Amino acid sequence: MRVFVALPCDAPGPLLGAVTLIVAFWEESRGLASMLATAGFVGTVAVAVWSVLRGLTEWPRLLEATLGELRPDRNALIGVPSSETQSD
């Protein structure tokens, strides 16, 4: 729940920092400051996407623990001996 409050409050920070850099270097190297700010944003997004994708692949199957609890009951009801049960 706190993430939904923190995200909108923290999101303008890097953007304002990038704007500050661009304004500070307006005369000397405005293009370089803009490219560095863009590269920073792209790098941050790449790390965030990688982290989310990594987390999704390590996520347990939906209701895995519940299905494990119900499997012996189902096997007992259909008459499968416990030695013949196979695990997924």
N, C-alpha and C positions, 0 to 999 in steps of 0.2 A: 504494500500500500504506500509505503514511503517513497518508493521508486517513482510513482506517478506524480508525487509532489516535487521530488528532487530533480527529475529530468527537465521539466520546463524551466525550473529556476537555474539549472546549471548549463543548459544548452546555449544561451546567449554569450556565455563567458568566452569560449574560444572564438566565436564570431567577432565579438567586440575586440578581442586581442588582435585578430587578423586585421580588422579595420584600423586599429591604432598603429600597427606596423606599416600599413600601406600609407596612412596619412603622414607618419613620421618620416618615411623615406620617399615622399611624393616627388621631390625635386631630383634627388640623386638617382635612385633606382626603384622607381615605382613598379616596373615590370618584374624585377627580381623579387621584391617583397610580395607581390601578388602570386607569383609562381610558388614561392616557399610556403605561403599560407595555404594555397590550393593543395600542394603536396602534403602538407600536414593534415589537412582534412581527409584527403584520399587515403593516406596511411592509417589514420584513425578508423575510418570506415572499414578498411581491409582487415584490420585487427579485430574489429567488432564482429564482422561477418564470419571470420575464421573461428572466433570464439563461440559464436552461436552454432555454427555447423558442427564443431567438435562436441559441443554439449548435446546436440541432438543425436549424434551417433552413439553416445554413451548413455543415453536415456534408457531406462528399463522398459520392457514391453508393457503395454497397457494392461493393468490388472494382473500382472504376472504372479504376485504373491497370492492373490485371491484364487486364481486358476489353479495354482499349486495346491492350495488347501482343498479345493473342490474335486481335484482329479481322483484321489483315492475313493471318495464317496461315489463318484460316477462309475468308477470301475467296480465297486462293490455292488452297485445297483444293476449293472448289466452282466455281472457274473464273471468278470475277468479276474483270474487269480493274481495275487500281488506279484508273483514271480514273472508273469508274462507282461506286466505293464512296461511301457516304454516311456522314456522322458523326452520332452521336446528340446 
